[in-house]
Amino acid sequence: MELAYDVYSPPGDREQNLPPVICLHGMLDSRKTWKHIAPKIAMQTGRKVYAVDARNHGESQWEDYMTFDTLAQDLDNFLVKHDIPKAALVGHSMGGRTALTLALLKPEKVEKIVIEDIDLRNFRPSATSSVMQFQLLLKESLNSIPAGASEMEAKRSIVDFILPLLGNNSSSRDIGEKFDFSMIPLKCHNGVYSWQANLNAIEQFLTTDRIRQILSGVYMGDALFLYGTKSFFKVKTDPLIPKFFPRSVRLGFQGANHLIHTEHPKRFTNEVVNFIKGYHNIQSKY
């Protein structure tokens, strides 16, 4: 499985011989979601930062079969291919589940993890329904793009199509309004736009048992779970987090929804950097 990626390096005088940071995006997103934050993490930690497209997303290879275990295996293979014996992982939503899965399966390869707004329980119907509704709108929005539209015109058409249709579904509206449309993963072939994601495979992932996961093992490294207090994921009250991650702490972003790194980029970056650098004892700070 070939995974597309961007790498951000700190200036030569700041680079340290430390494990790199791997940033993993959420469902229907791409590595571009990290393009403003990843350079800051590299600069402030002195570590290389890799932003990686998951299978069926962005410019990575497509494959019909997809589970959290296969996503974790893809990440493990990426580490091997790039000669990375150990890394710090930062993952949002689906990327967070990928990160914590690898941490449980191969803890020796994970220095520490930052998990953004995802809990360990299997997806509840409300969460799955919101993502499915948003995915359906993404498909339908392609029909709103006028012939001959430029890339930015196409993205603007998608924005204008989607937001009015989110209606009173607050969780879907939260996703839509906070989505960074300037980085919409569109591709154009012969004047026809399509999503740079394998929507059929993602739909199968969401609507079958593939999305369900049986966790095992214990990760004894440091783990930081960030969550939005208005998110539909219940990170704060998840009883499984301390069971599988006994050295974990949870930190809420008041008023934030699911896309914390988009809504609060400065504070998000500061928390991630301070955690990775280990400036404070994890238990006393959070």
N, C-alpha and C positions, 0 to 999 in steps of 0.2 A: 504494500500500500504506500504510494508516494504521497507525502504530505507537503503542501506548499507552505512556505514560511518566510518571514522577514526577520533579520537579525539586527539588533541595535547594540552598538559597542560604546562603552564610555571612552572619553579621551584617554590617550595613552598614559598620561601621568596619573590618571585616576583608576585605571584598570587594576584589579587585584586578582590574585590566583584563588578565586572562590567559585563554587558551583554556580552555573548560570541560572537564570530565572526563565521558566517557560510559561507563557500566557496563553490561556485556552478560552475561546469564545463560547457564547451560548448558542442555542438552537436557532437556525435561520439567519445567523449572523456570520461574520468572517473575521479573519485576523486583523482586518483594517480597523476594527473597533478599538484596538489597542494602540493605534498609530500616534496618538497624542500622549498617552500615559507611559508606554514602554520606554521611549527615550529618556523620560524623567527618572524612571526606575533605574535605568542603566547609569545615568549620570550620578544619581545620589547614592547608589549602592556600590559602584565600581565593578559591577558584574555585567556580563553579556546578557541580553534579554532576547529570547526567541518568541515571536508571535506566530502561532501555527494554525493553519486551517484544518479542521477535522474532516474526516472522510465525508463525502457528499456535501461539502460546503466549500465556498470560495473556489480556489483553483486546485484543490486537492482531488485525488482520484475518486471516482464514483464506484460504489459497490452496493448492490441491492440489499445485502444483509448488513444490519447495524444493530448493535446492542451496546450497553455501557462497557461490557467486558471487551468487545472488539475495539471500542474507542480507546480503552486503556492499553490494549495490546498494541494498537497503532502507535500510541505515545511511547511505549516501551521500545518498540522497534526504531522509532525516531531517535531516542537516546542512544541506542546502540549504533545506528548508522552515523551519527554525528560525534561518536566517541565521547559521550557525556556519561560518566559513571554515576553521577548524583546531581540532582537539580532541585531547586526550590520551585514549587508549582503555584501558579495563581490562576484560578478558574472561575468563570462566571456560569452559573446555571448548569447547563449540560456539560460545559467544560469543568465546572466544579465537581460534578459527579464523576467525570473522567479522572480528575486529579485524585479524589479520595479513593476511588477504586484501585488505582495504581498504588497508592500509599498503603492500602490494606494488603494487596497482592504481593508487592515487592517493596517493602518499607526500606530496604537497604539502598534503594535508588532515589529516595525522596528525603531531602534535607529537612524541609518544612513545607507546610501548605497554607495557602490563603483561599478560602472558599467563599465566593460571593453569592449570597441569596439562593441557596438551595439546601434543603434538609435531606435526611437519609431515608425518610419514609418513601414508599412507592408513590408515584404520582397519583394524586386524588383526581376524581372526575372533573372538578371545577378547574384545576390547573390544566389538565389535558384539553378540556373543552375550549379554554381561552386560546391556547396555542393553536389548536385546530382551526378555530374561527379566523385567527389572524393569518394562518397559512392559506386558507381558502380565499381570503381577501387579497393576498399577494398574487395568487393565480389569476383572479378576476381582474386585478388592477392592470395587468398587461394589456388588456383590451382597451384601456383608456388612453394609451399612448398614441398620439396622432402619427400618421405616416410622415416619414422624413424628419422626425424629431431628433434633436441633438441629445447627448447623454443627460445633460442637466435638465432639458425640457422633459425628457422621459421621466426622470426622477420627480420633477415637480408635478407631473400628471398623476403619478402614483400617489404622492402625498395628498393631492386634491381629491383623489378618488377614495382613499382609504378612511381618512379621518371622519368625514361626515357619516360613514356607514358603521362606525363603531357604536353609535347610539348610546344607550344607557349601560352597556356592559363595561363597568368601571375598570375591571382588571385588563380587558383587552384595550380599552382606551389608554390606560397607563402605559402599556407596551407601545402602542402606536404613537402617542404624543412624545415619548422619550426616545424613540428610535432615531438614530442619527441618519437621516435620509441622505445626507451628503455622501455617505459611504455605502449606499445601497448596492449590493452585489449583483449588478446587472451585466449582461453581456449582449453584444449585438452581432448578428450574423446576417449578411445580405439585407440589412435594414430592418431586421426583425429582432426585437428585444426578448430576452428570456432571463429567468432567475439563474444566478450562478450558484445553484443548489439543486440537489436531486430531491425535488419535492415529493415524488412518488415513494422513494425509499424512506424519507422522513415520515411520511404519512403512515407507512406500514409499521415503522418503529413506534409511532404514537398510538396506533389503534390495535396492536396485538400484544401478546405477552412479552414481546421483545423489550418493552420499556420497563418491565418488572425486574427486580434484582434481589437476589439473596446475598446479603453481605456476610463475610466471614473474616476472622482475623482481628488483630488489634494493632493500631499504629501508635507507637510510643513517642513519636516526635512531636514538635510543637505544631499546633493547628489553630488557625484563626478563622472563625466563621463570622463573616460580615452579613448583616441583613437589614432590609428596609422595614420600618415599623408598619408600613401600609402594604407590604407585599402579601400575595396570597400564599406564599410559602411560609410555614410556621417554624422558622429556625429557632426562635427564642425558646419554644416549649418542646422541641423535639427530644424525647427521652433517649433516643438512640445515639446521639452525638457523644455524650460522655462515655457510653458503653464501648464504642469502637475507637474513640479518640480521647483517652483519659487526660491528656495534657492539653485539651482544647479549651478555648475561651470564645465567648460570643459577644459581639459588639454591634449594637443597633445604631442605625442612622435615622434619627427622628424625622418622620414625614416622608421618608424615601419609599419608593416603590421597588420594582424588581431590578431596574437598571441603575444601580448605585454609582458605578463608575462613570456613567453618563450624566446623572443628576448632580453628583457631588465629586467631580474629578479631582479637585485639589485635596480635599480631606481624604478621599479614597487613596490617592497616591501617597499622602503623608503616612497614613496608617500602614499601608503595605510596606513602604520603605523602612519605617521604624521597626516593624515586626521582623523584616528580613535582616536588618542590621543588628537586631537584638539589643537595642539601646536600653531596654528596661526588662526587668523580670516579667515574664508573660502574665503570671498570676496577679502581680501587684498592679500592673498598668491597666488591665482590662477588667 
